[in-house]
Amino acid sequence: MKKVSFWTLLISGMLTLAACSNDNEPTNNDGNVPQAVLDDFQTRFGDTRASWSIQDGYAVANFTDDGGEATAWYELNSASWGMTKTEIPFASLPEAVNTAFSSSTYASWTHDDTVDVLERNGVPTLYVIEVNNAGLEFDICYTEDGIMISEEVDSDGKPNDYTGYLPQAPTTGINSWIEQNYPGARIVDIDKEDNGTEVEIIYDNSKYEIWFDKSEAWQRTKREYGKRNIPDVVTTFVNTNYPNYRIDDVDQYFTPDNTEGYYCIELEQGDREHKVYMDAAGNEIQRPVSDIPTDGGDSQGTLKGIENVLNEKYPGYRITDRDFDDGLIEIEIRHDGKEKDVYFTHSDETWVYTNYDIRSSQLPEAVKSTLNNKYGTHSYLDEDAECYETPKGTYYEVEVWDEMDVLLDETGEILRIDD
């Protein structure tokens, strides 16, 4: 997936979509907490005093333990414990998590002194590291063995309630399919939508995202490699065909029509990005066309909101791929001779923003005038630029003198300079 400048996200509508946030205010319903929940809480946490509330089918206890503030969730219907959030010092992170974070792009960001630990019923424990850079905050989530699960924007400044990480049980059919194809896999997250189910698992030291349709028929699997465990066939392919590029990210896809799979390889050369596709045998292939229909998906119209936006904003578009990641749907399209990435919410298919490359000569005159006056005519002409269309307006990110990224709005006003 195309990478977006973190500070550029600051001005897009995406910042209101952090999957971990929840605006439901807790209510003081101590008397409605089942006795079975109170008994289990006392067994687990002793005579700790807690403030209880009822939220979205859960009894939620807020209390203080040795590490600081803590929260526990119990399912009301079954009175079963679901998850506990506690805090540990950053220095107490498991070695695998610390190693993974130290080698990530967030290592140079400022991190909180404490880390939230999500101990969950029947699924892996997660570690959430809050990082900050120039006022932009992200929550980076890892499993205990150092596999990054998600990168979420934290925009509202409120403490996370983490309800999105409460464990769910897969249906018998989906669970059987996963056990048959990935025996022993650890289910990390389940996301049930109107048009199907997405299941995230950890298997063979990698994160997998598996999609099933409404009838629970398998649709597609994505295996994320990132910079770890990159297959030799990929490394050999890149060294042979793109020796001046470095590998930034590798994903492998499997579909019912292509069970051997193909690779999507994101390459970088300086500030230039290039995406190539390769089959399982190591041969470069054309970008596979998604089997996602462009007519709204099915008789229920589950993609109707997306279709309406695309028809209105990008008439004549052609869908080339679709992806799901961290609470957003990414639709890759071909429009007006350009490849564009269009992002929508999972829940209601609301358009969030669109990102694509343009040549510097195609920048609005107001933008070019500002750059010419401040940096000189030849400071940016040899570089491509990034265009970000958002509900709040259109913005441009331009590299100047190979040293800095300048963010401007369409009137030419400079919003941010990143050295």
N, C-alpha and C positions, 0 to 999 in steps of 0.2 A: 504494500500500500504506500501511496505517496506520503512522504514525511512533510509535516507542516511546521514552520517555525513556531516555537512555543509562544513567543511573545506576540506573534501574529494572531494566535488563537484568542488573545486577550480582547481583541476588538470584534470577534465573531460571536454569533449567537450560540456557538457550541459550548460556551462557558456555563450556560445554564443547564447543561445536560449531564452533569456528573452522575454516573450510575449509582454512586453510593449515597447520594443526598436524598432526603425525604422531608417534605414540608409538613407532614402530619404532626401536629403538636400533641404530646402525650397528655392524657387526662388522668386525674387522680381517682382511680377506680379500685382502691385497695380491697374493698368489700367484694368485688367481683372476681378476684383471683381464686381459682379452685384450691381447696385445701390440699389436694394431691401435689399441686405445684409448690405450695408453701412448704410441704413436708420434704419434697425433693431438694428444694433450695437449702433448707436447714441441714439436710444430710451432706450436701456438697460444700456448703460455705459456713457451717456452724451457726452460731447465734448472731451472725452479722446482720446489722440493721439495714433494711433496704427500703427505697421508695418505689412503689409499684405503679404501673400504668398499663392500660390495654391499648394495643396498637395493631391494627390489621390482622386480627386473629391470633395475636401473641400476648402473653403476659410478660411484661418487661420490668426487670428489677435493676435499679441503679443503686450502687453501693460503693463502698471503699474497701479495698483490700490492702495487703502489704505493699503492692506496687503502685497504688494510687486509685484513681477512679476506675470502676469496672461496671459492666452491664451484662446481664444474662437474659436470654430469650427462652420462653417456654410456649409451646403450641397449646392453645386453649383446648381444642377438641380432644387431644390425647393426653394432655398434661405432661408431655414429654419435653425434656430439655433439648434445645436446638443449638444454642451457641452461647459462648461467653467471650466478651472482649475484656482483655486486661492490658496492662502496660508494662514494658520492660525497658531498661536503659538501652540506648543504641549500642553501647559497648558490649551488651549481653546477647547480641544477635547470634544465631547459629553460624558456625564458620562458613557453611555453604552459602547462606544468604549474604553475609558480609562480603564474601569473595565476589559473588555475582553483582552486588550493588557497586563495589569498588571498580569493576570493569565496565560498568554501564555508562551511558551518556549523562546520567544524573550524578556521577561521582563528584563533579566539580560544583554542584549546587549545594546550597545550605540545607542541611537536614535537621529535623527536630532532635532533641536530646533523648526523647522517648519514642518507642515504637509500639504500635497497637498490635496485639496478638489475638487472633480469632481462632479459638478452639471450638471445633464444630463436631456435631454428632455424626459419626460414621464417615466423615470425609476429611481430607487433609487439613491440618492447621495452617493458617496463613499469617504472614507478617506484613504489616502495612507501614511503609516508611513515608513520612511526609517531607517533601522537599520544596524549596522556594528559590526562585531566581527572578530578580527584578520585579518582585511583587506577584509573580505568577506561581501558584501552588499546585503541585501534583501529588497524588497518592499512588505510590508504587507498591504493588502487591506481589509477594513471593511465597512459594511453598517452602517448606523447611529444607528441602534439598536444593534451593537456590534457583528454581525455575520461575521466571517472571510470568505472572498470570494476567496482570492488567496494569494500565497506566491511566489513571483517571484525573481529570481536571477538578480541582476543588475551588469553586468560585464564590460560594456564598458566605464563607468565613465561619460557618456553623460547624459544630462537631459532627462527624459522620455517625449515622445510626447503623450503617452496615447491613441493613435489611436485605440488600441485594445478594449478600453472601450466606444468608440462611440456607441450610441444606435442604434439598428437595429429593424425593425418591423418584427415579425414573420408572416409567411404566414397565410392566413385565416384558413386553415385546422389545422395547428399546434396550432394556437391561440385558436381555438374552442376546441381542445382536452384538452389543459391545463385548460381552463376555466371550462370545464365539470368535469375534474378529480381533479383539485385544484382550486376551485372557489375563486377569490380574490387574487390569487398568484401575487407576484411582479416579473416581469421578470428582471433579473439582466444583463444577457449577452446572446448573440446568436452567435454561431460559425458554419458557413456554410462551409462544406467541400464537396469534390467531391462525397464522399460515404454517405452523409447524413448531418444531422443538430443536433448540441448539444445545448440545451437550459438550462441555469441556472436560477432557480427561488428561491425566498424566500417564504416559506409557513410553517405555524405552527411553527414559530421561528426556522426553520432549512433551510439549503441549500439543494436543490435538483438539480441533474443533469439528464436531460432527453434526450435520444437519439432517433432520428427518421431516417429511411432509406431514400433513394432518392425519394421514392414514398410518403414520409411523414407518413409512417406507424410506430407506436410506437414500439420500440425495447426493451428498458430497462430504468429503473429509479433507481437512487441511492440517498438515503437520508443520509446525513452526520450528525452524532450526536456528534462526538468528545467526549469531557468530559462533555458536557452539555446535559441535558435532556435525559440521558440514560434511556431506558425503564426498568421498574421494572423486567420484565421477563428476561432481559439480566443480571441485577445485581444478581438476584436470581440464575440464571444458573452458573455464574462465582463463586459466593460464595459457591455453592454446589459442583461444579466439579473441580474448580481450586482455592481453598482457599488461596494458597500461591502466587497467581498472582494478579496483579493490572491491571485494564482496561486502555489501552492507547488510543484506538480509536474504534469506532463502526460505521459501515456503514450498511444500510439496502437496499437490492436490490429487485426489482419487475420486472417480465418479463411477457409476454403474457401467458407463460406456468406455471407461478407461481405467481398468482396475490396476494396471501397472503404474499408472500415475505419471504426472509431469511436474516439472519444477518451474517456479517463477523466481528469477534471480534478480535482485536489485543491486546494481553496480554504481560505484561512484568514481569520478575522476575529478579531483579538486571539488568544486562546487557543482559540477554537472552530474546528473543522475541518468541512468539508463537501465531499462528493464528488458530482460530477455527471457525466453522460454526454451526449455530443453526437455526432451523426452527421457524416459528411464534409461535408454541406451547411451545417452550422452550426445544426441544430435539436436541441433538448434531447430526449433519449429516455430511456425507462426503462432501468434497469440491465440489460444483456444477461445472460441466463441461460447459464451455462456448459454446454457440451455434454458435460462430464465426467459419466459416469453415477455414481449413488450406490450401486450394488450391488456395488462392488468392482472395477469397471473392465472386466475381461474374464475369460475362462475360466481364466486363470492366477492370478487373484486379486491382481493387482499393487497394488491399493489396499485390500486386505483389512485390513491393520493400521490404516489410517486409518478405514475403515468401522467397525471394531470399537470404536475409541475414541469416534467420534462417536455411535454407537448407545448406548454405555454412559454417556457424560457428557451428551449432548444429545439425548435421545430426542425424536423428532418433528422433527428438524432438516431443513432444506432447503438444499442447496448452491446458492449464487448465483454463485460464481466460484472459480477456482483460479488460482494464480500460482506461479512459481518465482523465487526470488531469493537469490543468495549462499548456496547450500547448504541452503536451507530450502524446503519446500513450504508455501504459505499457502492454506488453504481458508477461504473466506468463506461463512458460513452464516447462515441466519435461524432463530433459536431463541428461544422464550419472548418473542416480540415484540421481540427485539433483533437487531442485526447484530453478529456476532462473528467475529473473525479467529483461526483456529486454525492453529498452526504445527507442522510435523512435519519430521523429518530426511529427506533424500533417500534415504540408504542403506538404512535399515530401517524407515522410516515410524513412528518413535518420536515420541510426542507431546512437544513442547517447552514450549509455553505457549499460553494463550488470552488475548486482549485485547478488551475492549468497554467502551462508555460506560454509566454508570448515573447516575441522578439522585442528588443528595446525600441526599435523603430516604430512599433505599434502602440507604444505608450500614449496616453492622452497628451495633448499639447501642453496642458497646464502642468502635468507631471514633468515632462521634458524641460519645460521652461524653468521650473524650480531647480532641477538637477543641473541644467546648463549654467544658471546664475550662481549656484552655490559651489559646484565642483568642476565646472568646465565641460565643454561639449563632448570631449573624447573620454570622459571619465567612466562611461558606462556603455558606450555604443557597441562594444565587442561582446557584451554579455546578454544572455537571455534574462527575462524577468518573470516573476510569479504574479499571477492575478488571483485575487480572492474575492469572489462575489458572496456577499452575506445579506441577510435581511436588513442590516443597518447601512449597507452601502457597499461600494466596490473599492478595494484597496490593492496597492501594488508594492511588491518587494523587489528592490533593485540592488544589485551588487555594484559598488562604486570603488574603482581603483583596486579591485581584487583584495580589498582590506575590510570593507564594512558593508553591512546590509542596511538599506534605508527603506523604511515603510512610509508610504504616502497615501493619502486619500485621492479621490479622483479630481479634486480641486487643486491638487499640487501641494497641499499642506503636509509638512513632515510630521509624522506621529511618533516615530521612534528611530533611533540610530543605534545599531548593534555592531560594535567593533569586533 
